[in-house]
Amino acid sequence: MEYRFDKSIYKPRAVKKAVRDYSGVVDIKSKDSDDYISVWIENIPEPEAEVIAGEFCNYTLFLMKAT
Amino acid sequence: MGKNQVVEVDIAKDRLTILVDKSIYKQEAILNATYFYIDDFYVFLSRQDEEIIKVELRSKEKMNKSSMEKAGGEFYNNLLAEALRLEVGKTNKRMRERLLEQAISSAMSPPKPKAEPAGSGKVAGKESAGIELTDELKKIIERTKDVSYEDDPLGISTPIDDQRE
């Protein structure tokens, strides 16, 4: 499933760091576009995929506050 | 459709969708308000259009409709609180910076000069270089310039037992 993080809302640095941090535990990839960063978390069955995706979004928000 | 509203409560998916008008609430206030929810919800923000930010809250635990709607209402209260906090912070920014400047300046002030001889009526080191004195500080200095610690107007140096005798 693709999650699009709008660059006008989410700091790109925070999204990229979250991707790096999660890359050690899940199959995750991202693609940078002009307006957003797309993130895919793969090879995780439902319902765990939704949980991990949700935690990823929250973690990104946390990084925005922390950085 | 109104611009600020809870547009969808999807009980089956434990999802709450809220629209927020950026022309009323600053984006920073919206982000700050969402931080209250990351313990109990998964939070995702997206842009619906130039003026509207869509906030999706997905509950980590099963919730009933009433609780979801309550969370939606509370979101706006938190949003208002954050908006107010930003405004107050902006107003007080200059005062905070000034206080910080004085504190740092005071910490970095040069060593105090030698103490004046006892009984001279003068108190050394009242004005340190680098500190901009406020009117209040100037008044205090004026009132105390002829006071020596030896005068001890409040009787602080006298032990309590001696005072009772």
gemmi code that builds the backbone of each chain (N, CA, C; Angstrom):
import gemmi

chains = {
    "A": [
        ("MET", (0.840, -1.193, 0.000), (0.000, 0.000, 0.000), (0.876, 1.245, 0.000)),
        ("GLU", (0.430, 2.246, -0.767), (1.228, 3.462, -0.889), (0.704, 4.542, 0.052)),
        ("TYR", (1.610, 5.174, 0.725), (1.265, 6.340, 1.549), (1.984, 7.543, 0.963)),
        ("ARG", (1.228, 8.596, 0.742), (1.825, 9.797, 0.180), (1.938, 10.855, 1.260)),
        ("PHE", (3.145, 11.267, 1.523), (3.379, 12.289, 2.544), (3.587, 13.623, 1.844)),
        ("ASP", (2.619, 14.481, 2.000), (2.666, 15.786, 1.342), (3.819, 16.607, 1.919)),
        ("LYS", (4.671, 17.094, 1.042), (5.859, 17.814, 1.513), (5.520, 19.156, 2.161)),
        ("SER", (4.362, 19.673, 1.866), (3.985, 20.939, 2.500), (3.497, 20.708, 3.929)),
        ("ILE", (3.262, 19.444, 4.286), (2.814, 19.121, 5.646), (3.930, 18.394, 6.406)),
        ("TYR", (4.459, 17.349, 5.791), (5.503, 16.552, 6.427), (6.880, 17.020, 5.982)),
        ("LYS", (7.792, 17.158, 6.956), (9.164, 17.533, 6.600), (9.830, 16.357, 5.882)),
        ("PRO", (10.342, 16.573, 4.678), (10.964, 15.470, 3.932), (12.065, 14.772, 4.732)),
        ("ARG", (12.812, 15.560, 5.514), (13.893, 14.944, 6.298), (13.338, 13.934, 7.297)),
        ("ALA", (12.182, 14.280, 7.880), (11.577, 13.380, 8.868), (11.090, 12.104, 8.189)),
        ("VAL", (10.478, 12.236, 7.033), (9.970, 11.057, 6.317), (11.134, 10.145, 5.933)),
        ("LYS", (12.185, 10.741, 5.406), (13.326, 9.937, 4.954), (14.017, 9.251, 6.125)),
        ("LYS", (14.097, 9.943, 7.235), (14.713, 9.309, 8.406), (13.850, 8.154, 8.896)),
        ("ALA", (12.549, 8.355, 8.879), (11.644, 7.276, 9.304), (11.809, 6.061, 8.384)),
        ("VAL", (11.946, 6.321, 7.085), (12.145, 5.214, 6.141), (13.450, 4.481, 6.459)),
        ("ARG", (14.491, 5.238, 6.725), (15.792, 4.619, 7.064), (15.671, 3.778, 8.324)),
        ("ASP", (14.981, 4.335, 9.321), (14.862, 3.641, 10.604), (14.030, 2.367, 10.469)),
        ("TYR", (13.028, 2.386, 9.614), (12.168, 1.217, 9.451), (12.763, 0.201, 8.499)),
        ("SER", (13.745, 0.616, 7.722), (14.280, -0.289, 6.700), (14.981, -1.489, 7.333)),
        ("GLY", (15.369, -1.360, 8.576), (16.012, -2.472, 9.252), (15.056, -3.568, 9.685)),
        ("VAL", (13.753, -3.265, 9.703), (12.795, -4.248, 10.220), (11.709, -4.650, 9.231)),
        ("VAL", (11.464, -3.816, 8.236), (10.434, -4.163, 7.249), (10.947, -3.831, 5.851)),
        ("ASP", (10.246, -4.397, 4.862), (10.542, -4.030, 3.474), (9.847, -2.712, 3.188)),
        ("ILE", (10.618, -1.690, 3.054), (10.050, -0.362, 2.866), (10.831, 0.358, 1.780)),
        ("LYS", (10.101, 1.079, 0.938), (10.783, 1.895, -0.057), (10.052, 3.205, -0.223)),
        ("SER", (10.771, 4.157, -0.745), (10.176, 5.481, -0.909), (10.597, 6.069, -2.234)),
        ("LYS", (9.774, 7.022, -2.683), (10.094, 7.717, -3.924), (9.752, 9.193, -3.734)),
        ("ASP", (10.697, 10.007, -4.119), (10.560, 11.451, -3.935), (9.967, 12.090, -5.180)),
        ("SER", (8.845, 12.793, -4.989), (8.273, 13.544, -6.113), (8.328, 15.028, -5.766)),
        ("ASP", (7.816, 15.844, -6.681), (7.860, 17.293, -6.421), (7.057, 17.675, -5.191)),
        ("ASP", (5.857, 17.116, -5.089), (4.941, 17.571, -4.033), (4.837, 16.615, -2.857)),
        ("TYR", (5.244, 15.381, -3.036), (5.072, 14.437, -1.936), (6.152, 13.356, -1.992)),
        ("ILE", (6.244, 12.611, -0.904), (7.130, 11.443, -0.861), (6.229, 10.228, -0.716)),
        ("SER", (6.336, 9.313, -1.643), (5.545, 8.077, -1.587), (6.317, 7.023, -0.822)),
        ("VAL", (5.626, 6.321, 0.030), (6.249, 5.257, 0.829), (5.429, 3.991, 0.666)),
        ("TRP", (6.119, 2.878, 0.421), (5.458, 1.574, 0.338), (6.048, 0.656, 1.396)),
        ("ILE", (5.180, 0.002, 2.131), (5.612, -1.034, 3.077), (5.108, -2.345, 2.516)),
        ("GLU", (6.027, -3.256, 2.230), (5.660, -4.444, 1.476), (5.918, -5.737, 2.259)),
        ("ASN", (5.324, -6.792, 1.726), (5.546, -8.146, 2.255), (5.139, -8.306, 3.717)),
        ("ILE", (4.138, -7.546, 4.079), (3.577, -7.700, 5.424), (2.102, -8.042, 5.262)),
        ("PRO", (1.652, -9.131, 5.879), (0.243, -9.489, 5.723), (-0.657, -8.570, 6.538)),
        ("GLU", (-1.910, -8.471, 6.087), (-2.906, -7.771, 6.896), (-3.223, -8.651, 8.101)),
        ("PRO", (-3.641, -8.142, 9.225), (-3.815, -6.725, 9.571), (-2.542, -6.052, 10.074)),
        ("GLU", (-1.443, -6.841, 10.125), (-0.204, -6.243, 10.642), (0.266, -5.072, 9.789)),
        ("ALA", (-0.009, -5.145, 8.487), (0.456, -4.083, 7.589), (-0.136, -2.739, 7.988)),
        ("GLU", (-1.399, -2.733, 8.358), (-2.039, -1.474, 8.760), (-1.439, -0.943, 10.054)),
        ("VAL", (-1.139, -1.864, 10.956), (-0.545, -1.448, 12.234), (0.821, -0.818, 11.997)),
        ("ILE", (1.627, -1.499, 11.192), (2.977, -0.986, 10.936), (2.922, 0.329, 10.184)),
        ("ALA", (2.036, 0.404, 9.208), (1.895, 1.653, 8.457), (1.460, 2.787, 9.391)),
        ("GLY", (0.515, 2.487, 10.273), (0.048, 3.496, 11.222), (1.162, 3.948, 12.155)),
        ("GLU", (1.931, 2.987, 12.639), (3.050, 3.342, 13.535), (4.099, 4.147, 12.775)),
        ("PHE", (4.278, 3.837, 11.513), (5.231, 4.588, 10.697), (4.794, 6.044, 10.578)),
        ("CYS", (3.512, 6.244, 10.331), (2.995, 7.622, 10.216), (3.187, 8.370, 11.531)),
        ("ASN", (2.875, 7.711, 12.627), (3.044, 8.367, 13.930), (4.512, 8.662, 14.208)),
        ("TYR", (5.361, 7.727, 13.837), (6.797, 7.923, 14.060), (7.312, 9.123, 13.265)),
        ("THR", (6.807, 9.257, 12.051), (7.205, 10.403, 11.223), (6.783, 11.710, 11.882)),
        ("LEU", (5.566, 11.722, 12.421), (5.109, 12.922, 13.132), (6.005, 13.203, 14.336)),
        ("PHE", (6.353, 12.157, 15.042), (7.230, 12.317, 16.204), (8.575, 12.924, 15.784)),
        ("LEU", (9.115, 12.446, 14.670), (10.405, 12.961, 14.203), (10.297, 14.438, 13.813)),
        ("MET", (9.158, 14.819, 13.311), (8.977, 16.219, 12.945), (9.019, 17.097, 14.172)),
        ("LYS", (8.472, 16.600, 15.254), (8.468, 17.365, 16.499), (9.871, 17.383, 17.095)),
        ("ALA", (10.564, 16.263, 16.966), (11.855, 16.111, 17.630), (12.978, 16.846, 16.892)),
        ("THR", (12.832, 16.998, 15.573), (13.937, 17.606, 14.805), (13.672, 19.089, 14.533)),
    ],
    "B": [
        ("MET", (-20.540, 21.978, 1.814), (-19.920, 21.370, 2.999), (-19.073, 22.417, 3.723)),
        ("GLY", (-19.236, 22.518, 5.046), (-18.456, 23.481, 5.828), (-16.988, 23.104, 5.816)),
        ("LYS", (-16.141, 24.089, 6.104), (-14.719, 23.837, 5.992), (-14.137, 23.153, 7.218)),
        ("ASN", (-14.617, 23.487, 8.412), (-14.108, 22.847, 9.621), (-15.160, 21.878, 10.115)),
        ("GLN", (-14.900, 20.637, 9.983), (-15.888, 19.691, 10.497), (-15.329, 18.272, 10.517)),
        ("VAL", (-15.983, 17.472, 11.331), (-15.721, 16.041, 11.312), (-16.575, 15.483, 10.178)),
        ("VAL", (-15.954, 15.054, 9.138), (-16.744, 14.675, 7.951), (-17.120, 13.208, 7.943)),
        ("GLU", (-16.359, 12.420, 8.648), (-16.670, 10.999, 8.551), (-16.273, 10.269, 9.826)),
        ("VAL", (-17.178, 9.483, 10.318), (-16.869, 8.577, 11.423), (-17.158, 7.174, 10.906)),
        ("ASP", (-16.116, 6.447, 10.625), (-16.273, 5.106, 10.070), (-15.997, 4.095, 11.173)),
        ("ILE", (-17.071, 3.603, 11.769), (-16.916, 2.718, 12.926), (-16.263, 1.402, 12.519)),
        ("ALA", (-16.643, 0.916, 11.338), (-16.122, -0.380, 10.894), (-14.599, -0.356, 10.801)),
        ("LYS", (-14.074, 0.783, 10.352), (-12.627, 0.889, 10.198), (-11.990, 1.675, 11.343)),
        ("ASP", (-12.763, 2.016, 12.366), (-12.264, 2.807, 13.511), (-11.580, 4.080, 13.038)),
        ("ARG", (-12.178, 4.697, 12.060), (-11.514, 5.847, 11.448), (-12.362, 7.101, 11.576)),
        ("LEU", (-11.663, 8.188, 11.870), (-12.304, 9.490, 12.022), (-11.611, 10.445, 11.059)),
        ("THR", (-12.389, 11.121, 10.250), (-11.789, 12.065, 9.299), (-12.241, 13.471, 9.651)),
        ("ILE", (-11.288, 14.355, 9.760), (-11.563, 15.736, 10.187), (-10.961, 16.680, 9.162)),
        ("LEU", (-11.724, 17.677, 8.793), (-11.193, 18.701, 7.895), (-10.911, 19.967, 8.692)),
        ("VAL", (-9.788, 20.579, 8.387), (-9.428, 21.813, 9.094), (-9.066, 22.886, 8.079)),
        ("ASP", (-9.636, 24.052, 8.279), (-9.408, 25.173, 7.370), (-8.115, 25.889, 7.775)),
        ("LYS", (-7.145, 25.894, 6.896), (-5.849, 26.516, 7.196), (-5.923, 28.026, 7.311)),
        ("SER", (-6.974, 28.619, 6.755), (-7.081, 30.077, 6.855), (-7.529, 30.478, 8.259)),
        ("ILE", (-8.005, 29.514, 9.051), (-8.427, 29.791, 10.417), (-7.387, 29.264, 11.412)),
        ("TYR", (-6.932, 28.040, 11.200), (-5.951, 27.445, 12.100), (-4.630, 27.260, 11.368)),
        ("LYS", (-3.550, 27.777, 11.968), (-2.243, 27.629, 11.331), (-1.835, 26.167, 11.282)),
        ("GLN", (-1.062, 25.844, 10.279), (-0.636, 24.456, 10.108), (0.126, 23.963, 11.329)),
        ("GLU", (0.910, 24.841, 11.928), (1.670, 24.435, 13.110), (0.722, 24.047, 14.246)),
        ("ALA", (-0.368, 24.768, 14.397), (-1.353, 24.440, 15.432), (-2.013, 23.090, 15.124)),
        ("ILE", (-2.293, 22.838, 13.874), (-2.905, 21.556, 13.474), (-1.954, 20.415, 13.819)),
        ("LEU", (-0.685, 20.573, 13.441), (0.298, 19.520, 13.738), (0.415, 19.303, 15.242)),
        ("ASN", (0.517, 20.402, 15.982), (0.657, 20.277, 17.441), (-0.548, 19.577, 18.050)),
        ("ALA", (-1.737, 19.857, 17.516), (-2.941, 19.227, 18.058), (-2.924, 17.716, 17.806)),
        ("THR", (-2.348, 17.296, 16.690), (-2.346, 15.858, 16.383), (-1.453, 15.072, 17.329)),
        ("TYR", (-0.438, 15.738, 17.915), (0.476, 15.006, 18.788), (-0.226, 14.426, 20.009)),
        ("PHE", (-1.344, 15.036, 20.395), (-2.088, 14.511, 21.540), (-2.675, 13.134, 21.250)),
        ("TYR", (-2.766, 12.776, 19.972), (-3.521, 11.585, 19.596), (-2.662, 10.384, 19.242)),
        ("ILE", (-1.360, 10.561, 19.163), (-0.552, 9.456, 18.639), (-0.444, 8.279, 19.609)),
        ("ASP", (-0.843, 8.475, 20.863), (-0.864, 7.329, 21.787), (-2.023, 6.398, 21.478)),
        ("ASP", (-3.188, 6.985, 21.190), (-4.408, 6.171, 21.028), (-4.835, 5.990, 19.576)),
        ("PHE", (-4.281, 6.795, 18.677), (-4.682, 6.744, 17.274), (-3.466, 6.715, 16.367)),
        ("TYR", (-3.701, 6.213, 15.161), (-2.733, 6.417, 14.090), (-3.181, 7.679, 13.357)),
        ("VAL", (-2.246, 8.580, 13.147), (-2.591, 9.901, 12.618), (-1.959, 10.092, 11.251)),
        ("PHE", (-2.768, 10.520, 10.309), (-2.238, 10.798, 8.974), (-2.844, 12.093, 8.466)),
        ("LEU", (-1.993, 12.952, 7.941), (-2.464, 14.241, 7.425), (-2.234, 14.312, 5.921)),
        ("SER", (-3.182, 14.916, 5.245), (-3.019, 15.124, 3.812), (-3.707, 16.435, 3.435)),
        ("ARG", (-3.440, 16.851, 2.235), (-4.022, 18.118, 1.793), (-5.218, 17.834, 0.905)),
        ("GLN", (-6.365, 18.336, 1.315), (-7.553, 18.137, 0.480), (-7.551, 19.154, -0.657)),
        ("ASP", (-7.218, 20.384, -0.342), (-7.018, 21.403, -1.368), (-6.117, 22.470, -0.776)),
        ("GLU", (-6.026, 23.616, -1.412), (-5.101, 24.661, -0.967), (-5.366, 25.114, 0.459)),
        ("GLU", (-6.638, 25.080, 0.858), (-6.995, 25.630, 2.165), (-7.323, 24.594, 3.223)),
        ("ILE", (-7.579, 23.378, 2.808), (-8.091, 22.383, 3.751), (-7.074, 21.274, 3.987)),
        ("ILE", (-6.825, 21.002, 5.261), (-6.006, 19.842, 5.624), (-6.932, 18.770, 6.169)),
        ("LYS", (-6.727, 17.565, 5.685), (-7.534, 16.428, 6.133), (-6.733, 15.656, 7.174)),
        ("VAL", (-7.341, 15.479, 8.327), (-6.704, 14.733, 9.411), (-7.448, 13.410, 9.569)),
        ("GLU", (-6.722, 12.322, 9.411), (-7.343, 11.005, 9.594), (-6.826, 10.394, 10.883)),
        ("LEU", (-7.756, 10.063, 11.755), (-7.403, 9.414, 13.007), (-7.958, 7.997, 12.966)),
        ("ARG", (-7.083, 7.033, 13.105), (-7.538, 5.636, 13.112), (-7.224, 5.063, 14.488)),
        ("SER", (-8.289, 4.656, 15.168), (-8.142, 4.221, 16.541), (-7.340, 2.922, 16.622)),
        ("LYS", (-6.452, 2.830, 17.609), (-5.670, 1.601, 17.785), (-6.522, 0.501, 18.405)),
        ("GLU", (-7.480, 0.901, 19.216), (-8.377, -0.073, 19.822), (-9.779, 0.158, 19.281)),
        ("LYS", (-10.607, -0.849, 19.415), (-11.983, -0.726, 18.955), (-12.694, 0.368, 19.738)),
        ("MET", (-13.402, 1.251, 19.042), (-14.134, 2.317, 19.720), (-15.564, 2.349, 19.211)),
        ("ASN", (-16.484, 2.783, 20.063), (-17.858, 2.940, 19.586), (-18.027, 4.323, 18.953)),
        ("LYS", (-19.178, 4.507, 18.350), (-19.411, 5.736, 17.581), (-19.339, 6.977, 18.476)),
        ("SER", (-19.930, 6.836, 19.661), (-19.966, 7.964, 20.587), (-18.550, 8.410, 20.965)),
        ("SER", (-17.697, 7.447, 21.237), (-16.312, 7.783, 21.624), (-15.556, 8.416, 20.462)),
        ("MET", (-15.819, 7.921, 19.270), (-15.145, 8.482, 18.086), (-15.585, 9.922, 17.877)),
        ("GLU", (-16.880, 10.148, 18.000), (-17.388, 11.514, 17.803), (-16.845, 12.454, 18.877)),
        ("LYS", (-16.733, 11.921, 20.084), (-16.185, 12.729, 21.181), (-14.729, 13.095, 20.882)),
        ("ALA", (-13.993, 12.127, 20.362), (-12.585, 12.398, 20.014), (-12.503, 13.485, 18.949)),
        ("GLY", (-13.443, 13.436, 18.010), (-13.477, 14.450, 16.960), (-13.736, 15.837, 17.524)),
        ("GLY", (-14.697, 15.904, 18.471), (-14.992, 17.190, 19.093), (-13.811, 17.704, 19.898)),
        ("GLU", (-13.169, 16.789, 20.600), (-12.018, 17.193, 21.428), (-10.855, 17.657, 20.560)),
        ("PHE", (-10.793, 17.110, 19.359), (-9.719, 17.539, 18.464), (-9.798, 19.030, 18.221)),
        ("TYR", (-11.007, 19.542, 18.026), (-11.154, 20.970, 17.782), (-10.807, 21.786, 19.021)),
        ("ASN", (-11.115, 21.240, 20.206), (-10.727, 21.946, 21.428), (-9.209, 22.015, 21.549)),
        ("ASN", (-8.557, 20.892, 21.248), (-7.092, 20.878, 21.298), (-6.506, 21.827, 20.258)),
        ("LEU", (-7.155, 21.850, 19.106), (-6.707, 22.728, 18.027), (-6.785, 24.192, 18.465)),
        ("LEU", (-7.852, 24.532, 19.111), (-8.033, 25.904, 19.607), (-6.980, 26.235, 20.656)),
        ("ALA", (-6.734, 25.287, 21.550), (-5.724, 25.501, 22.600), (-4.350, 25.722, 21.977)),
        ("GLU", (-4.025, 24.948, 20.964), (-2.718, 25.097, 20.310), (-2.622, 26.416, 19.556)),
        ("ALA", (-3.721, 26.801, 18.931), (-3.735, 28.078, 18.217), (-3.500, 29.229, 19.190)),
        ("LEU", (-4.123, 29.139, 20.348), (-3.958, 30.179, 21.366), (-2.526, 30.190, 21.889)),
        ("ARG", (-1.988, 29.005, 22.097), (-0.618, 28.902, 22.612), (0.373, 29.540, 21.643)),
        ("LEU", (0.147, 29.334, 20.373), (1.035, 29.936, 19.369), (0.944, 31.462, 19.409)),
        ("GLU", (-0.287, 31.968, 19.554), (-0.477, 33.418, 19.590), (0.204, 34.029, 20.807)),
        ("VAL", (-0.002, 33.397, 21.957), (0.603, 33.903, 23.201), (2.120, 33.838, 23.099)),
        ("GLY", (2.608, 32.751, 22.546), (4.055, 32.590, 22.380), (4.638, 33.672, 21.498)),
        ("LYS", (3.907, 34.019, 20.461), (4.371, 35.056, 19.544), (4.425, 36.410, 20.258)),
        ("THR", (3.398, 36.664, 21.074), (3.322, 37.944, 21.792), (4.458, 38.061, 22.803)),
        ("ASN", (4.747, 36.954, 23.485), (5.738, 36.992, 24.554), (7.162, 36.728, 24.089)),
        ("LYS", (7.316, 36.523, 22.800), (8.635, 36.118, 22.296), (9.694, 37.162, 22.633)),
        ("ARG", (9.346, 38.428, 22.425), (10.324, 39.495, 22.644), (10.731, 39.561, 24.110)),
        ("MET", (9.744, 39.389, 24.995), (10.023, 39.436, 26.435), (10.921, 38.263, 26.831)),
        ("ARG", (10.628, 37.074, 26.304), (11.436, 35.900, 26.641), (12.867, 36.099, 26.164)),
        ("GLU", (13.038, 36.637, 24.971), (14.385, 36.843, 24.434), (15.146, 37.844, 25.288)),
        ("ARG", (14.462, 38.865, 25.744), (15.112, 39.887, 26.559), (15.547, 39.316, 27.901)),
        ("LEU", (14.679, 38.515, 28.508), (15.015, 37.875, 29.785), (16.219, 36.957, 29.620)),
        ("LEU", (16.233, 36.252, 28.523), (17.344, 35.334, 28.269), (18.648, 36.106, 28.079)),
        ("GLU", (18.563, 37.208, 27.352), (19.755, 38.048, 27.145), (20.303, 38.532, 28.475)),
        ("GLN", (19.424, 38.972, 29.359), (19.868, 39.488, 30.650), (20.462, 38.378, 31.498)),
        ("ALA", (19.853, 37.202, 31.443), (20.363, 36.086, 32.244), (21.759, 35.688, 31.774)),
        ("ILE", (21.932, 35.613, 30.445), (23.225, 35.213, 29.905), (24.271, 36.298, 30.180)),
        ("SER", (23.848, 37.526, 30.020), (24.749, 38.640, 30.258), (25.211, 38.655, 31.711)),
        ("SER", (24.289, 38.371, 32.607), (24.605, 38.341, 34.028), (25.592, 37.222, 34.333)),
        ("ALA", (25.387, 36.075, 33.706), (26.272, 34.924, 33.940), (27.664, 35.190, 33.393)),
        ("MET", (27.748, 36.008, 32.347), (29.043, 36.250, 31.716), (29.686, 37.537, 32.198)),
        ("SER", (29.090, 38.199, 33.187), (29.610, 39.497, 33.628), (30.988, 39.296, 34.248)),
        ("PRO", (31.866, 40.317, 34.196), (33.227, 40.206, 34.721), (33.204, 40.064, 36.228)),
        ("PRO", (34.322, 39.594, 36.837), (34.385, 39.438, 38.286), (34.101, 40.757, 38.988)),
        ("LYS", (33.485, 40.636, 40.196), (33.126, 41.852, 40.939), (34.396, 42.562, 41.402)),
        ("PRO", (34.395, 43.892, 41.428), (35.546, 44.631, 41.949), (35.693, 44.423, 43.451)),
        ("LYS", (36.891, 44.839, 44.018), (37.136, 44.673, 45.459), (36.043, 45.358, 46.249)),
        ("ALA", (35.707, 44.758, 47.416), (34.652, 45.325, 48.258), (35.117, 46.654, 48.839)),
        ("GLU", (34.205, 47.581, 48.960), (34.505, 48.888, 49.577), (34.773, 48.675, 51.068)),
        ("PRO", (35.596, 49.533, 51.681), (35.875, 49.401, 53.121), (34.581, 49.429, 53.914)),
        ("ALA", (34.564, 48.686, 55.039), (33.373, 48.631, 55.883), (33.058, 50.004, 56.421)),
        ("GLY", (31.773, 50.335, 56.470), (31.358, 51.623, 57.016), (31.449, 52.754, 56.019)),
        ("SER", (31.893, 52.457, 54.815), (32.009, 53.539, 53.838), (30.640, 53.931, 53.299)),
        ("GLY", (29.657, 53.028, 53.496), (28.311, 53.341, 53.004), (28.144, 53.003, 51.534)),
        ("LYS", (29.183, 52.494, 50.926), (29.071, 52.190, 49.502), (29.027, 50.667, 49.314)),
        ("VAL", (28.329, 50.243, 48.336), (28.271, 48.812, 48.010), (28.872, 48.635, 46.624)),
        ("ALA", (29.871, 47.769, 46.573), (30.560, 47.598, 45.293), (29.780, 46.666, 44.367)),
        ("GLY", (30.078, 46.825, 43.080), (29.565, 45.849, 42.092), (28.078, 45.930, 41.856)),
        ("LYS", (27.497, 47.096, 42.010), (26.051, 47.187, 41.822), (25.684, 47.163, 40.334)),
        ("GLU", (26.573, 47.685, 39.538), (26.278, 47.687, 38.116), (27.341, 46.869, 37.410)),
        ("SER", (26.948, 45.835, 36.751), (27.898, 44.999, 36.026), (27.893, 45.399, 34.566)),
        ("ALA", (29.087, 45.335, 33.980), (29.170, 45.697, 32.567), (28.368, 44.692, 31.743)),
        ("GLY", (27.734, 45.178, 30.724), (27.050, 44.278, 29.799), (25.582, 44.078, 30.137)),
        ("ILE", (25.086, 44.509, 31.272), (23.672, 44.333, 31.607), (22.944, 45.648, 31.356)),
        ("GLU", (21.874, 45.549, 30.638), (21.036, 46.722, 30.444), (20.059, 46.760, 31.605)),
        ("LEU", (20.128, 47.809, 32.405), (19.314, 47.856, 33.616), (17.927, 48.371, 33.308)),
        ("THR", (16.939, 47.644, 33.802), (15.567, 48.108, 33.642), (15.300, 49.190, 34.678)),
        ("ASP", (14.197, 49.884, 34.538), (13.845, 50.939, 35.489), (13.707, 50.381, 36.893)),
        ("GLU", (13.138, 49.169, 36.979), (12.935, 48.551, 38.285), (14.277, 48.298, 38.972)),
        ("LEU", (15.232, 47.793, 38.216), (16.553, 47.521, 38.774), (17.219, 48.819, 39.212)),
        ("LYS", (17.045, 49.850, 38.432), (17.662, 51.151, 38.785), (17.085, 51.674, 40.094)),
        ("LYS", (15.777, 51.495, 40.287), (15.152, 51.949, 41.540), (15.718, 51.193, 42.721)),
        ("ILE", (15.865, 49.886, 42.544), (16.392, 49.060, 43.646), (17.812, 49.499, 43.982)),
        ("ILE", (18.611, 49.737, 42.957), (20.000, 50.153, 43.187), (20.028, 51.492, 43.913)),
        ("GLU", (19.143, 52.390, 43.516), (19.091, 53.715, 44.136), (18.734, 53.595, 45.612)),
        ("ARG", (17.762, 52.720, 45.904), (17.324, 52.559, 47.303), (18.392, 51.937, 48.163)),
        ("THR", (19.209, 51.091, 47.588), (20.156, 50.321, 48.413), (21.592, 50.806, 48.308)),
        ("LYS", (21.809, 51.883, 47.589), (23.210, 52.286, 47.337), (23.954, 52.669, 48.600)),
        ("ASP", (23.244, 53.166, 49.624), (23.925, 53.583, 50.847), (23.808, 52.537, 51.948)),
        ("VAL", (23.297, 51.359, 51.585), (23.122, 50.312, 52.598), (24.317, 49.377, 52.583)),
        ("SER", (24.821, 49.094, 53.771), (25.923, 48.149, 53.894), (25.372, 46.873, 54.529)),
        ("TYR", (25.965, 45.755, 54.221), (25.496, 44.496, 54.808), (25.636, 44.529, 56.314)),
        ("GLU", (26.543, 45.344, 56.808), (26.757, 45.389, 58.252), (25.599, 46.066, 58.973)),
        ("ASP", (24.846, 46.892, 58.251), (23.711, 47.541, 58.883), (22.650, 46.512, 59.258)),
        ("ASP", (22.474, 45.525, 58.410), (21.572, 44.396, 58.678), (20.205, 44.880, 59.162)),
        ("PRO", (19.465, 45.607, 58.334), (18.193, 46.187, 58.777), (17.154, 45.133, 59.160)),
        ("LEU", (17.235, 43.939, 58.614), (16.232, 42.907, 58.910), (16.680, 41.975, 60.029)),
        ("GLY", (17.859, 42.217, 60.579), (18.331, 41.375, 61.680), (18.611, 39.940, 61.275)),
        ("ILE", (19.003, 39.764, 60.040), (19.193, 38.407, 59.547), (20.386, 37.732, 60.215)),
        ("SER", (21.431, 38.516, 60.490), (22.655, 37.905, 61.026), (22.515, 37.532, 62.497)),
        ("THR", (21.488, 38.038, 63.165), (21.315, 37.735, 64.590), (20.599, 36.403, 64.741)),
        ("PRO", (21.188, 35.444, 65.502), (20.523, 34.153, 65.693), (19.156, 34.356, 66.328)),
        ("ILE", (18.230, 33.467, 66.005), (16.858, 33.600, 66.500), (16.822, 33.570, 68.023)),
        ("ASP", (17.617, 32.691, 68.606), (17.617, 32.574, 70.069), (18.038, 33.886, 70.717)),
        ("ASP", (19.001, 34.556, 70.111), (19.456, 35.838, 70.651), (18.368, 36.906, 70.488)),
        ("GLN", (17.599, 36.779, 69.459), (16.553, 37.771, 69.234), (15.451, 37.654, 70.269)),
        ("ARG", (15.235, 36.425, 70.734), (14.150, 36.213, 71.699), (14.491, 36.746, 73.082)),
        ("GLU", (15.790, 36.813, 73.363), (16.204, 37.240, 74.710), (15.870, 38.693, 74.961)),
    ],
}
model = gemmi.Model(1)
for chain_id, residues in chains.items():
    chain = gemmi.Chain(chain_id)
    for i, (resn, *xyz) in enumerate(residues, 1):
        res = gemmi.Residue()
        res.name, res.seqid = resn, gemmi.SeqId(i, " ")
        for name, pos in zip(("N", "CA", "C"), xyz):
            atom = gemmi.Atom()
            atom.name, atom.element = name, gemmi.Element(name[0])
            atom.pos, atom.b_iso = gemmi.Position(*pos), 0.0
            res.add_atom(atom)
        chain.add_residue(res)
    model.add_chain(chain)
structure = gemmi.Structure()
structure.add_model(model)
structure.setup_entities()
